Amino acid sequence: MSKIPGGYLEWNGQQMFMVATKETVKAMKQAAIHTQGVAKNMIGKGGGKPHRPSMPGNPPRRDTGILASSVSYSVKVRGFTVKGMVGSDSDRIRGRRPGTDPMYGLWLETGTNKMAARPWLKPSLIKATPKIVSIFRKALSKL
């Protein structure tokens, strides 16, 4: 504690970091949930049968709904580092349709040597960014 004119100044750095981390975790969870919803909606409606792929560069069309239902989020905290992740959960894909390549969400995003990319994750994050910024600004204002 330091003496200053008119009183004392006390810095509770550890307590401040704990409050900041708590608010950051809450904001990250809100941002991840929002981005998950945007990603699910990014996967186009109804390719139908027979399968009609989306045009290269456009998000994939939805046929069975497996990809959209596999989109999940997680928030991990290590010390004061908070990470939010959104993507296709390969275990959900395996469980919904055995034999389906669990990496097909990634292959659609990045393309392969036989197929042009149909990005949906990066465009989802770009579309979600204004709301994510708003979520974190609101969290910051609580500190």
VOTOR-429268 format. One record per atom (N, C-alpha, C, CB): residue in one letter; atom name; x, y, z. Coordinates in nm, 4 decimals. Atoms other than C-alpha are relative to their C-alpha. Last residue first. Glycine has a CB too. Layout:
residuo, atomo, u, v, w
a, CA, X, Y, Z $
...
END
This chain:
residuo, atomo, u, v, w
l, N, -0.1229, 0.0041, -0.0815 $
l, CA, -1.4224, -0.3931, -1.5654 $
l, C, 0.0271, 0.1315, 0.0683 $
l, CB, 0.1193, -0.0374, -0.0853 $
k, N, 0.0301, 0.0492, -0.1343 $
k, CA, -1.7842, -0.4102, -1.6809 $
k, C, 0.1215, 0.0000, 0.0919 $
k, CB, -0.0564, -0.1392, -0.0083 $
s, N, 0.0620, -0.1103, -0.0750 $
s, CA, -1.7155, -0.1899, -1.9871 $
s, C, -0.0350, -0.0410, 0.1435 $
s, CB, -0.1264, 0.0483, -0.0724 $
l, N, -0.1043, -0.0938, -0.0431 $
l, CA, -1.4751, -0.4552, -2.1111 $
l, C, -0.0583, 0.1124, 0.0834 $
l, CB, 0.0732, 0.0578, -0.1208 $
a, N, -0.0747, 0.0641, -0.1094 $
a, CA, -1.7519, -0.7146, -2.1226 $
a, C, 0.1049, 0.0944, 0.0570 $
a, CB, 0.0671, -0.1294, -0.0489 $
k, N, 0.0897, 0.0038, -0.1151 $
k, CA, -1.9718, -0.4801, -2.3304 $
k, C, 0.0702, -0.0626, 0.1202 $
k, CB, -0.1282, -0.0782, -0.0339 $
r, N, 0.0083, -0.1390, -0.0493 $
r, CA, -1.6834, -0.4112, -2.5664 $
r, C, -0.0887, 0.0063, 0.1257 $
r, CB, -0.0567, 0.0950, -0.1115 $
f, N, -0.1200, -0.0286, -0.0781 $
f, CA, -1.6236, -0.7877, -2.5915 $
f, C, 0.0039, 0.1446, 0.0503 $
f, CB, 0.1235, -0.0285, -0.0833 $
i, N, -0.0006, 0.0843, -0.1210 $
i, CA, -1.9815, -0.8621, -2.6960 $
i, C, 0.1201, 0.0352, 0.0869 $
i, CB, 0.0028, -0.1513, -0.0374 $
s, N, 0.0996, -0.0547, -0.0917 $
s, CA, -1.9882, -0.5693, -2.9418 $
s, C, -0.0015, -0.0775, 0.1323 $
s, CB, -0.1394, -0.0030, -0.0650 $
v, N, -0.0572, -0.1245, -0.0512 $
v, CA, -1.6664, -0.6869, -3.1070 $
v, C, -0.0944, 0.0623, 0.1026 $
v, CB, 0.0277, 0.0994, -0.1157 $
i, N, -0.1064, 0.0405, -0.0918 $
i, CA, -1.8147, -1.0366, -3.1405 $
i, C, 0.0635, 0.1244, 0.0629 $
i, CB, 0.1076, -0.0852, -0.0739 $
k, N, 0.0654, 0.0413, -0.1248 $
k, CA, -2.1313, -0.8886, -3.2934 $
k, C, 0.1043, -0.0406, 0.1039 $
k, CB, -0.0980, -0.1170, -0.0259 $
p, N, 0.0602, -0.1170, -0.0658 $
p, CA, -1.9285, -0.7019, -3.5568 $
p, C, -0.0670, -0.0343, 0.1333 $
p, CB, -0.1021, 0.0639, -0.0924 $
t, N, -0.0934, -0.0929, -0.0653 $
t, CA, -1.7106, -1.0120, -3.6186 $
t, C, -0.0664, 0.1233, 0.0618 $
t, CB, 0.1023, 0.0451, -0.0992 $
a, N, 0.0285, -0.0098, -0.1434 $
a, CA, -1.9895, -1.2648, -3.6890 $
a, C, 0.0804, 0.1094, 0.0697 $
a, CB, 0.0278, -0.1323, 0.0667 $
k, N, 0.1377, -0.0487, -0.0175 $
k, CA, -1.9839, -1.2148, -4.0687 $
k, C, -0.0334, 0.0230, 0.1479 $
k, CB, -0.0999, -0.1000, -0.0612 $
i, N, 0.0046, -0.1372, 0.0526 $
i, CA, -1.6052, -1.2461, -4.0799 $
i, C, -0.1388, 0.0605, 0.0224 $
i, CB, 0.0360, 0.0019, -0.1512 $
l, N, -0.0695, -0.0855, -0.0953 $
l, CA, -1.6165, -1.5521, -3.8539 $
l, C, -0.0033, 0.1460, -0.0457 $
l, CB, 0.1451, -0.0470, 0.0181 $
s, N, 0.0837, -0.0091, -0.1205 $
s, CA, -1.8793, -1.7149, -4.0721 $
s, C, 0.0632, 0.0927, 0.1025 $
s, CB, -0.0221, -0.1394, 0.0615 $
p, N, 0.1064, -0.0985, 0.0242 $
p, CA, -1.6826, -1.6316, -4.3891 $
p, C, -0.0933, 0.0161, 0.1209 $
p, CB, -0.0817, -0.0410, -0.1227 $
k, N, -0.0584, -0.1346, 0.0023 $
k, CA, -1.3832, -1.8128, -4.2322 $
k, C, -0.1064, 0.1052, -0.0321 $
k, CB, 0.1145, 0.0071, -0.1033 $
l, N, -0.0431, -0.0401, -0.1336 $
l, CA, -1.5917, -2.1187, -4.1445 $
l, C, 0.0562, 0.1424, 0.0021 $
l, CB, 0.1044, -0.0974, 0.0520 $
w, N, 0.1149, -0.0321, -0.0839 $
w, CA, -1.7922, -2.1574, -4.4677 $
w, C, 0.0424, 0.0433, 0.1400 $
w, CB, -0.0932, -0.1197, 0.0090 $
p, N, -0.0230, -0.0488, -0.1364 $
p, CA, -1.5443, -2.1893, -4.7496 $
p, C, -0.1293, 0.0370, 0.0723 $
p, CB, 0.0918, 0.1203, -0.0034 $
r, N, 0.1333, -0.0561, -0.0266 $
r, CA, -1.6412, -2.4067, -5.0486 $
r, C, 0.0043, 0.0556, 0.1417 $
r, CB, -0.1158, -0.1091, -0.0168 $
a, N, 0.0515, -0.0305, -0.1335 $
a, CA, -1.2893, -2.4817, -5.1712 $
a, C, -0.1421, 0.0553, -0.0047 $
a, CB, 0.0914, 0.0994, 0.0698 $
a, N, -0.0244, -0.1374, -0.0446 $
a, CA, -1.2255, -2.6269, -5.5154 $
a, C, -0.0661, 0.0229, 0.1361 $
a, CB, -0.0534, 0.1022, -0.1045 $
m, N, 0.1198, -0.0819, -0.0208 $
m, CA, -1.2325, -3.0048, -5.5495 $
m, C, 0.0413, 0.1385, 0.0473 $
m, CB, -0.0961, -0.0663, 0.1027 $
k, N, 0.1066, 0.0379, 0.0938 $
k, CA, -0.9888, -3.2685, -5.6774 $
k, C, -0.1240, 0.0894, 0.0091 $
k, CB, -0.0404, -0.1434, 0.0248 $
n, N, -0.0563, -0.0024, 0.1353 $
n, CA, -0.6601, -3.1427, -5.5223 $
n, C, -0.1046, -0.0392, -0.1049 $
n, CB, 0.1209, -0.0943, -0.0088 $
t, N, -0.0946, 0.1107, 0.0144 $
t, CA, -0.8603, -3.0582, -5.2133 $
t, C, 0.0609, 0.0102, -0.1399 $
t, CB, -0.0703, -0.1404, 0.0226 $
g, N, -0.0125, 0.0621, 0.1311 $
g, CA, -1.0604, -2.7593, -5.0953 $
g, C, 0.1012, -0.1141, 0.0038 $
g, CB, 0.0410, 0.1040, -0.1048 $
t, N, -0.1298, -0.0273, 0.0629 $
t, CA, -0.9982, -2.5536, -4.7815 $
t, C, 0.0127, -0.0511, -0.1426 $
t, CB, 0.1083, -0.0601, 0.0821 $
e, N, -0.0554, -0.1318, -0.0309 $
e, CA, -1.3419, -2.5166, -4.6255 $
e, C, 0.1235, 0.0322, -0.0830 $
e, CB, 0.0341, 0.0085, 0.1470 $
l, N, 0.0855, -0.1004, 0.0640 $
l, CA, -1.5027, -2.8160, -4.7971 $
l, C, 0.0569, 0.1406, 0.0207 $
l, CB, -0.1438, -0.0080, 0.0557 $
w, N, -0.0244, 0.0096, 0.1445 $
w, CA, -1.2077, -3.0358, -4.7024 $
w, C, -0.0866, 0.1006, -0.0757 $
w, CB, -0.0283, -0.1435, -0.0506 $
l, N, -0.1271, -0.0645, 0.0306 $
l, CA, -1.2304, -2.9096, -4.3430 $
l, C, 0.0267, -0.0023, -0.1497 $
l, CB, 0.1144, -0.0681, 0.0753 $
g, N, 0.0206, -0.1432, -0.0251 $
g, CA, -1.5981, -2.9992, -4.3188 $
g, C, 0.1257, 0.0801, -0.0308 $
g, CB, -0.0421, 0.0233, 0.1454 $
y, N, 0.0564, -0.0638, 0.1185 $
y, CA, -1.5162, -3.3318, -4.4863 $
y, C, -0.0361, 0.1464, 0.0207 $
y, CB, -0.1214, -0.0747, -0.0438 $
m, N, -0.0731, -0.1204, 0.0380 $
m, CA, -1.2706, -3.4310, -4.2155 $
m, C, -0.0707, 0.0782, -0.1107 $
m, CB, 0.1401, -0.0367, -0.0447 $
p, N, 0.0200, -0.1036, -0.1011 $
p, CA, -1.5009, -3.6808, -4.0459 $
p, C, 0.0709, 0.1310, -0.0323 $
p, CB, 0.0470, -0.0500, 0.1329 $
d, N, -0.1315, -0.0519, -0.0365 $
d, CA, -1.5123, -3.8826, -4.3699 $
d, C, -0.0180, 0.1140, 0.1002 $
d, CB, 0.0784, 0.0485, -0.1261 $
t, N, -0.0228, -0.1326, 0.0571 $
t, CA, -1.8576, -4.0393, -4.3639 $
t, C, 0.1359, 0.0496, 0.0482 $
t, CB, -0.1143, 0.1001, 0.0398 $
g, N, -0.0557, 0.0131, 0.1340 $
g, CA, -1.8426, -4.4120, -4.2900 $
g, C, 0.0224, 0.1326, -0.0688 $
g, CB, -0.0892, -0.0841, -0.0837 $
p, N, -0.1234, 0.0789, 0.0061 $
p, CA, -2.0728, -4.3922, -3.9911 $
p, C, 0.0469, -0.0155, -0.1448 $
p, CB, -0.0212, -0.1388, 0.0645 $
r, N, -0.0042, 0.0787, 0.1223 $
r, CA, -2.3312, -4.1167, -4.0336 $
r, C, 0.1329, -0.0747, -0.0060 $
r, CB, -0.0191, 0.0903, -0.1253 $
r, N, 0.1201, -0.0230, 0.0799 $
r, CA, -2.4474, -3.9316, -3.7256 $
r, C, -0.0042, -0.0846, -0.1252 $
r, CB, -0.0097, 0.1444, -0.0375 $
g, N, 0.1187, 0.0528, -0.0669 $
g, CA, -2.1893, -4.0740, -3.4859 $
g, C, -0.1262, 0.0133, -0.0826 $
g, CB, -0.0193, 0.0693, 0.1307 $
r, N, -0.0095, 0.1472, -0.0053 $
r, CA, -1.8930, -4.0226, -3.7188 $
r, C, -0.1266, -0.0608, 0.0593 $
r, CB, 0.1228, -0.0436, 0.0829 $
i, N, 0.0184, 0.0479, 0.1376 $
i, CA, -2.0023, -3.6635, -3.7897 $
i, C, 0.0033, -0.1527, -0.0023 $
i, CB, 0.1095, 0.0583, -0.0943 $
r, N, 0.1432, -0.0117, 0.0323 $
r, CA, -2.0478, -3.5944, -3.4195 $
r, C, -0.0270, -0.0510, -0.1410 $
r, CB, -0.0475, 0.1469, 0.0135 $
d, N, 0.0694, 0.1075, -0.0717 $
d, CA, -1.6977, -3.7293, -3.3496 $
d, C, -0.1506, 0.0036, -0.0266 $
d, CB, 0.0268, 0.0107, 0.1509 $
s, N, -0.0123, 0.1254, 0.0744 $
s, CA, -1.5546, -3.5053, -3.6253 $
s, C, -0.0693, -0.1162, 0.0709 $
s, CB, 0.1466, -0.0334, -0.0217 $
d, N, -0.0402, 0.1015, -0.0960 $
d, CA, -1.6852, -3.1874, -3.4626 $
d, C, 0.0002, -0.1366, -0.0679 $
d, CB, -0.0939, 0.0002, 0.1230 $
s, N, 0.0717, 0.1245, 0.0218 $
s, CA, -1.6976, -2.9198, -3.7329 $
s, C, 0.0563, -0.1071, 0.0930 $
s, CB, 0.0100, -0.0446, -0.1485 $
g, N, -0.0332, 0.0830, 0.1150 $
g, CA, -1.5759, -2.5859, -3.6146 $
g, C, -0.0860, -0.1240, -0.0054 $
g, CB, 0.1458, -0.0387, 0.0032 $
v, N, 0.1223, 0.0432, 0.0666 $
v, CA, -1.5876, -2.3072, -3.3610 $
v, C, 0.0420, -0.0821, -0.1203 $
v, CB, -0.0906, 0.1218, -0.0419 $
m, N, -0.0138, 0.0717, 0.1270 $
m, CA, -1.3097, -2.2340, -3.1133 $
m, C, -0.1380, -0.0410, -0.0511 $
m, CB, 0.0914, -0.1248, 0.0166 $
g, N, 0.1279, 0.0482, 0.0483 $
g, CA, -1.2806, -1.9842, -2.8296 $
g, C, 0.0199, -0.0636, -0.1361 $
g, CB, -0.1039, 0.1141, -0.0068 $
k, N, 0.0133, 0.0277, 0.1436 $
k, CA, -0.9519, -1.9399, -2.6484 $
k, C, -0.1403, -0.0518, -0.0291 $
k, CB, 0.1070, -0.1030, -0.0471 $
v, N, 0.1329, 0.0529, 0.0301 $
v, CA, -0.8968, -1.7734, -2.3096 $
v, C, -0.0103, -0.0169, -0.1514 $
v, CB, -0.1137, 0.0944, 0.0548 $
t, N, 0.0237, 0.0091, 0.1434 $
t, CA, -0.5450, -1.7148, -2.1771 $
t, C, -0.1349, -0.0683, -0.0231 $
t, CB, 0.1154, -0.0779, -0.0712 $
f, N, 0.0779, -0.1172, 0.0397 $
f, CA, -0.5226, -1.5979, -1.8143 $
f, C, -0.0247, 0.0034, -0.1504 $
f, CB, 0.0710, 0.1273, 0.0435 $
g, N, -0.0508, -0.1194, -0.0677 $
g, CA, -0.4146, -1.9378, -1.6863 $
g, C, -0.0894, 0.1172, -0.0330 $
g, CB, 0.1465, 0.0299, -0.0407 $
r, N, -0.1281, 0.0440, -0.0561 $
r, CA, -0.5327, -2.1837, -1.9469 $
r, C, 0.0664, 0.1229, 0.0602 $
r, CB, 0.0925, -0.0684, -0.1094 $
v, N, -0.0702, -0.0967, -0.0828 $
v, CA, -0.8987, -2.1414, -2.0342 $
v, C, 0.1269, -0.0652, 0.0524 $
v, CB, -0.0897, 0.0505, 0.1169 $
k, N, -0.1049, 0.0563, -0.0851 $
k, CA, -1.0673, -2.3273, -2.3172 $
k, C, 0.0719, 0.1122, 0.0724 $
k, CB, 0.1003, -0.0842, -0.0830 $
v, N, -0.0765, -0.1084, -0.0597 $
v, CA, -1.3966, -2.2360, -2.4826 $
v, C, 0.0973, -0.0640, 0.0967 $
v, CB, -0.0925, 0.1056, 0.0716 $
s, N, -0.0579, 0.0260, -0.1310 $
s, CA, -1.5601, -2.4828, -2.7155 $
s, C, 0.0759, 0.1242, 0.0440 $
s, CB, 0.0932, -0.1250, -0.0027 $
y, N, -0.0954, -0.0980, -0.0514 $
y, CA, -1.7921, -2.4587, -3.0120 $
y, C, 0.0599, -0.0529, 0.1291 $
y, CB, -0.0679, 0.1380, 0.0230 $
s, N, 0.0032, -0.0187, -0.1444 $
s, CA, -1.9886, -2.6959, -3.2300 $
s, C, 0.1026, 0.1049, 0.0399 $
s, CB, 0.0266, -0.1331, 0.0735 $
v, N, -0.0677, -0.1242, -0.0382 $
v, CA, -2.0819, -2.7495, -3.5921 $
v, C, -0.0175, 0.0210, 0.1504 $
v, CB, -0.0561, 0.1225, -0.0806 $
s, N, -0.1283, 0.0287, -0.0638 $
s, CA, -2.1701, -3.1167, -3.6424 $
s, C, 0.0719, 0.1258, 0.0476 $
s, CB, 0.0887, -0.0756, -0.0956 $
s, N, 0.0226, 0.0503, -0.1356 $
s, CA, -2.5391, -3.0456, -3.7032 $
s, C, 0.1304, -0.0321, 0.0721 $
s, CB, -0.0874, -0.1238, -0.0045 $
a, N, 0.0554, -0.1067, -0.0839 $
a, CA, -2.4494, -2.8240, -3.9996 $
a, C, -0.0207, -0.0484, 0.1438 $
a, CB, -0.1335, 0.0504, -0.0585 $
l, N, -0.1029, -0.1005, -0.0238 $
l, CA, -2.2245, -3.0926, -4.1470 $
l, C, -0.0524, 0.1090, 0.0926 $
l, CB, 0.0477, 0.0609, -0.1328 $
i, N, -0.1022, 0.0532, -0.0905 $
i, CA, -2.4804, -3.3690, -4.1008 $
i, C, 0.1060, 0.1057, 0.0305 $
i, CB, 0.0660, -0.1250, -0.0609 $
g, N, -0.0015, -0.0749, -0.1252 $
g, CA, -2.7683, -3.1692, -4.2483 $
g, C, 0.1078, -0.0457, 0.0971 $
g, CB, -0.1331, -0.0106, 0.0662 $
t, N, 0.0472, 0.0852, -0.1097 $
t, CA, -2.8289, -3.4302, -4.5191 $
t, C, -0.0093, 0.0739, 0.1319 $
t, CB, 0.0909, -0.1186, 0.0159 $
d, N, 0.0749, 0.1148, 0.0517 $
d, CA, -2.8044, -3.2138, -4.8286 $
d, C, -0.0628, -0.0774, 0.1149 $
d, CB, 0.0917, -0.0925, -0.0831 $
r, N, 0.0419, 0.0979, -0.0997 $
r, CA, -2.6959, -2.8650, -4.7236 $
r, C, -0.0791, -0.1100, -0.0695 $
r, CB, -0.0847, 0.0669, 0.1124 $
r, N, 0.1451, 0.0188, -0.0112 $
r, CA, -2.5118, -2.6670, -4.9856 $
r, C, -0.0278, -0.1094, 0.1012 $
r, CB, -0.0635, -0.0352, -0.1379 $
p, N, 0.0609, 0.1244, 0.0477 $
p, CA, -2.1501, -2.5757, -4.9238 $
p, C, -0.1516, 0.0017, 0.0142 $
p, CB, 0.0572, -0.1189, 0.0758 $
p, N, 0.0165, 0.0997, -0.1059 $
p, CA, -2.0463, -2.2116, -4.8864 $
p, C, -0.0673, -0.1262, -0.0537 $
p, CB, -0.0821, 0.0584, 0.1162 $
n, N, 0.1206, -0.0217, -0.0785 $
n, CA, -1.9492, -2.0372, -5.2116 $
n, C, -0.0094, -0.1053, 0.1104 $
n, CB, -0.1256, -0.0040, -0.0903 $
g, N, -0.0101, -0.1293, -0.0667 $
g, CA, -1.5937, -2.0250, -5.3513 $
g, C, -0.1216, 0.0353, 0.0835 $
g, CB, 0.0224, 0.1065, -0.1010 $
p, N, -0.1270, -0.0230, -0.0692 $
p, CA, -1.6593, -2.3064, -5.5965 $
p, C, 0.0066, 0.1423, 0.0560 $
p, CB, 0.1184, -0.0251, -0.0955 $
m, N, -0.1040, -0.0500, 0.0893 $
m, CA, -2.0310, -2.3230, -5.6830 $
m, C, 0.1293, 0.0190, 0.0799 $
m, CB, -0.0439, 0.1337, -0.0678 $
s, N, -0.0028, -0.1459, 0.0135 $
s, CA, -2.2423, -2.5319, -5.4503 $
s, C, 0.1115, 0.0381, -0.0971 $
s, CB, 0.0209, 0.0695, 0.1391 $
p, N, -0.0967, -0.0743, -0.0818 $
p, CA, -2.2750, -2.9018, -5.5146 $
p, C, -0.0128, 0.1511, -0.0219 $
p, CB, 0.1434, -0.0459, -0.0323 $
r, N, -0.0469, -0.1099, 0.0851 $
r, CA, -2.5974, -3.0457, -5.6518 $
r, C, 0.0967, 0.0826, 0.0821 $
r, CB, -0.1191, 0.0882, -0.0532 $
h, N, -0.0864, -0.1025, -0.0573 $
h, CA, -2.6660, -3.3859, -5.4948 $
h, C, 0.0402, 0.1031, -0.1060 $
h, CB, 0.1253, -0.0644, 0.0620 $
p, N, -0.1401, 0.0368, -0.0163 $
p, CA, -2.9479, -3.5753, -5.6588 $
p, C, 0.0808, 0.1190, 0.0489 $
p, CB, 0.0576, -0.0529, -0.1317 $
k, N, -0.0414, 0.1222, 0.0695 $
k, CA, -3.1247, -3.5215, -5.4337 $
k, C, -0.0436, 0.0124, -0.1443 $
k, CB, -0.0606, -0.1287, 0.0667 $
g, N, 0.0959, 0.1030, 0.0388 $
g, CA, -3.1416, -3.1935, -5.2479 $
g, C, 0.0617, -0.1206, -0.0667 $
g, CB, -0.1006, 0.0580, -0.0905 $
g, N, -0.0561, 0.0471, 0.1260 $
g, CA, -2.8919, -2.9086, -5.2432 $
g, C, -0.0911, -0.1071, -0.0577 $
g, CB, 0.1440, -0.0545, 0.0197 $
g, N, 0.0458, 0.0916, 0.1015 $
g, CA, -3.1218, -2.7622, -4.9851 $
g, C, 0.0718, -0.0182, -0.1306 $
g, CB, -0.1238, 0.0350, -0.0302 $
k, N, 0.1204, 0.0833, -0.0065 $
k, CA, -3.0087, -2.4677, -4.7794 $
k, C, -0.0102, -0.0871, -0.1236 $
k, CB, -0.1263, 0.0869, 0.0144 $
g, N, 0.1172, -0.0305, 0.0813 $
g, CA, -2.6596, -2.3299, -4.7688 $
g, C, -0.1142, -0.0988, 0.0156 $
g, CB, 0.0392, 0.0059, -0.1422 $
i, N, 0.0116, 0.1196, 0.0838 $
i, CA, -2.4146, -2.3835, -4.4854 $
i, C, -0.1340, 0.0098, -0.0714 $
i, CB, 0.0113, -0.1338, 0.0850 $
m, N, -0.0823, -0.0229, 0.1191 $
m, CA, -2.3719, -2.0270, -4.3617 $
m, C, -0.0098, -0.1190, -0.0962 $
m, CB, 0.1474, 0.0244, 0.0401 $
n, N, 0.0825, -0.0659, 0.1017 $
n, CA, -2.6629, -2.0781, -4.1215 $
n, C, 0.0760, 0.0233, -0.1299 $
n, CB, -0.0519, 0.1323, 0.0530 $
k, N, 0.1066, 0.0942, 0.0380 $
k, CA, -2.4642, -2.3327, -3.9203 $
k, C, -0.0875, 0.0594, -0.1102 $
k, CB, -0.0869, -0.0365, 0.1228 $
a, N, -0.0599, 0.1071, 0.0812 $
a, CA, -2.1606, -2.1017, -3.9262 $
a, C, -0.1060, -0.1001, -0.0457 $
a, CB, 0.1101, -0.0728, 0.0797 $
v, N, -0.0284, -0.0564, 0.1324 $
v, CA, -2.3664, -1.8029, -3.8061 $
v, C, 0.0556, -0.1087, -0.0915 $
v, CB, 0.1000, 0.1185, 0.0105 $
g, N, 0.1272, -0.0198, 0.0703 $
g, CA, -2.5057, -2.0103, -3.5202 $
g, C, 0.0189, 0.0555, -0.1400 $
g, CB, -0.0891, 0.0928, 0.0791 $
q, N, 0.0523, 0.1338, 0.0331 $
q, CA, -2.1588, -2.1280, -3.4183 $
q, C, -0.1312, 0.0125, -0.0774 $
q, CB, -0.0216, -0.0844, 0.1291 $
t, N, -0.0715, 0.0424, 0.1206 $
t, CA, -2.0350, -1.7679, -3.4359 $
t, C, -0.0442, -0.1385, -0.0440 $
t, CB, 0.1509, 0.0014, 0.0239 $
h, N, 0.0481, -0.0800, 0.1129 $
h, CA, -2.3012, -1.6591, -3.1865 $
h, C, 0.0644, -0.0470, -0.1306 $
h, CB, 0.0297, 0.1498, 0.0234 $
i, N, 0.1373, 0.0447, 0.0274 $
i, CA, -2.2195, -1.9461, -2.9515 $
i, C, -0.0571, 0.0767, -0.1192 $
i, CB, -0.0904, 0.0195, 0.1252 $
a, N, -0.0090, 0.1315, 0.0642 $
a, CA, -1.8478, -1.8658, -2.9778 $
a, C, -0.1388, -0.0528, -0.0356 $
a, CB, 0.0727, -0.0998, 0.0918 $
a, N, -0.0506, -0.0191, 0.1364 $
a, CA, -1.9038, -1.4952, -2.9057 $
a, C, 0.0050, -0.1321, -0.0758 $
a, CB, 0.1394, 0.0637, 0.0031 $
q, N, 0.1054, -0.0651, 0.0785 $
q, CA, -2.1219, -1.5704, -2.6023 $
q, C, 0.0427, 0.0156, -0.1456 $
q, CB, -0.0349, 0.1375, 0.0600 $
k, N, 0.1069, 0.0988, 0.0187 $
k, CA, -1.8634, -1.8189, -2.4703 $
k, C, -0.1135, 0.0592, -0.0838 $
k, CB, -0.0542, -0.0484, 0.1368 $
m, N, -0.0463, 0.0965, 0.1005 $
m, CA, -1.5829, -1.5692, -2.5308 $
m, C, -0.1071, -0.1048, -0.0261 $
m, CB, 0.1310, -0.0680, 0.0457 $
a, N, 0.0094, -0.0630, 0.1326 $
a, CA, -1.7756, -1.2979, -2.3456 $
a, C, 0.0412, -0.0975, -0.1089 $
a, CB, 0.0878, 0.1263, -0.0066 $
k, N, 0.1423, -0.0165, 0.0324 $
k, CA, -1.8285, -1.5208, -2.0407 $
k, C, -0.0170, 0.0583, -0.1398 $
k, CB, -0.0692, 0.0905, 0.1039 $
v, N, 0.0540, 0.1339, 0.0249 $
v, CA, -1.4626, -1.6270, -2.0439 $
v, C, -0.1477, 0.0098, -0.0373 $
v, CB, 0.0187, -0.0911, 0.1244 $
t, N, -0.0485, 0.0435, 0.1310 $
t, CA, -1.3493, -1.2653, -2.0800 $
t, C, -0.0552, -0.1372, -0.0353 $
t, CB, 0.1533, -0.0027, -0.0025 $
e, N, 0.0787, -0.0713, 0.1022 $
e, CA, -1.5677, -1.1547, -1.7881 $
e, C, 0.0409, -0.0428, -0.1413 $
e, CB, 0.0174, 0.1528, 0.0158 $
k, N, 0.1389, 0.0470, -0.0113 $
k, CA, -1.4150, -1.4228, -1.5614 $
k, C, -0.0874, 0.0656, -0.1076 $
k, CB, -0.0568, 0.0308, 0.1417 $
t, N, 0.0060, 0.1339, 0.0600 $
t, CA, -1.0641, -1.3414, -1.6861 $
t, C, -0.1425, -0.0538, 0.0034 $
t, CB, 0.0952, -0.0969, 0.0735 $
a, N, -0.0146, -0.0147, 0.1451 $
a, CA, -1.1085, -0.9699, -1.6132 $
a, C, -0.0106, -0.1354, -0.0696 $
a, CB, 0.1344, 0.0668, -0.0342 $
v, N, 0.1250, -0.0576, 0.0510 $
v, CA, -1.2422, -1.0446, -1.2644 $
v, C, 0.0052, 0.0120, -0.1517 $
v, CB, -0.0265, 0.1383, 0.0635 $
m, N, 0.1043, 0.1018, -0.0153 $
m, CA, -0.9482, -1.2767, -1.1915 $
m, C, -0.1341, 0.0503, -0.0541 $
m, CB, -0.0144, -0.0403, 0.1481 $
f, N, -0.0182, 0.1008, 0.1039 $
f, CA, -0.6960, -1.0301, -1.3349 $
f, C, -0.1082, -0.1072, 0.0076 $
f, CB, 0.1384, -0.0640, 0.0117 $
m, N, 0.0387, -0.0615, 0.1275 $
m, CA, -0.8360, -0.7538, -1.1146 $
m, C, 0.0124, -0.1000, -0.1146 $
m, CB, 0.0866, 0.1242, -0.0285 $
q, N, 0.1465, -0.0068, 0.0002 $
q, CA, -0.8131, -0.9781, -0.8061 $
q, C, -0.0505, 0.0593, -0.1314 $
q, CB, -0.0507, 0.0838, 0.1196 $
q, N, 0.0493, 0.1376, 0.0164 $
q, CA, -0.4494, -1.0601, -0.8868 $
q, C, -0.1526, -0.0016, -0.0066 $
q, CB, 0.0494, -0.0901, 0.1163 $
g, N, -0.0215, 0.0501, 0.1359 $
g, CA, -0.3675, -0.6926, -0.9408 $
g, C, -0.0570, -0.1387, -0.0226 $
g, CB, 0.1462, -0.0015, -0.0308 $
n, N, 0.0348, 0.1416, -0.0140 $
n, CA, -0.5181, -0.5638, -0.6165 $
n, C, 0.0079, -0.0653, -0.1369 $
n, CB, -0.1423, -0.0181, 0.0623 $
w, N, 0.0170, 0.0696, 0.1270 $
w, CA, -0.3446, -0.2270, -0.6166 $
w, C, -0.0246, -0.1475, 0.0278 $
w, CB, 0.1240, 0.0194, -0.0917 $
e, N, -0.0223, 0.1444, -0.0117 $
e, CA, -0.3875, -0.0111, -0.3059 $
e, C, -0.0313, -0.0646, -0.1347 $
e, CB, -0.0881, -0.0626, 0.1142 $
l, N, 0.0250, 0.0654, 0.1287 $
l, CA, -0.3485, 0.3644, -0.3044 $
l, C, 0.0334, -0.1468, 0.0161 $
l, CB, 0.0841, 0.0650, -0.1159 $
y, N, -0.0888, 0.1084, 0.0391 $
y, CA, -0.3782, 0.5358, 0.0313 $
y, C, -0.0412, -0.0555, -0.1362 $
y, CB, -0.0008, -0.1115, 0.1061 $
g, N, 0.0370, 0.1380, -0.0288 $
g, CA, -0.5278, 0.8628, 0.1397 $
g, C, 0.1053, -0.0992, -0.0432 $
g, CB, -0.1293, -0.0331, -0.0664 $
g, N, 0.1425, 0.0204, -0.0210 $
g, CA, -0.5460, 1.2381, 0.0825 $
g, C, -0.0388, -0.1447, 0.0263 $
g, CB, -0.0746, 0.0497, -0.1179 $
p, N, 0.0711, -0.1110, -0.0655 $
p, CA, -0.2020, 1.2831, -0.0672 $
p, C, -0.1491, -0.0300, 0.0108 $
p, CB, 0.0218, 0.1317, -0.0773 $
i, N, 0.0150, -0.1093, 0.0959 $
i, CA, -0.0705, 0.9365, -0.1541 $
i, C, -0.0727, 0.1133, 0.0715 $
i, CB, -0.0780, -0.0460, -0.1295 $
k, N, 0.0631, -0.1223, -0.0512 $
k, CA, 0.0637, 0.6691, 0.0814 $
k, C, -0.0016, 0.1039, -0.1107 $
k, CB, 0.0750, 0.0543, 0.1259 $
s, N, -0.0781, -0.1229, 0.0111 $
s, CA, 0.1360, 0.3420, -0.0974 $
s, C, -0.0793, 0.1175, 0.0538 $
s, CB, 0.0411, 0.0257, -0.1455 $
m, N, 0.0852, -0.1171, 0.0000 $
m, CA, 0.0000, 0.0000, 0.0000 $
m, C, 0.0894, 0.1229, 0.0000 $
m, CB, -0.0968, 0.0001, 0.1220 $
END
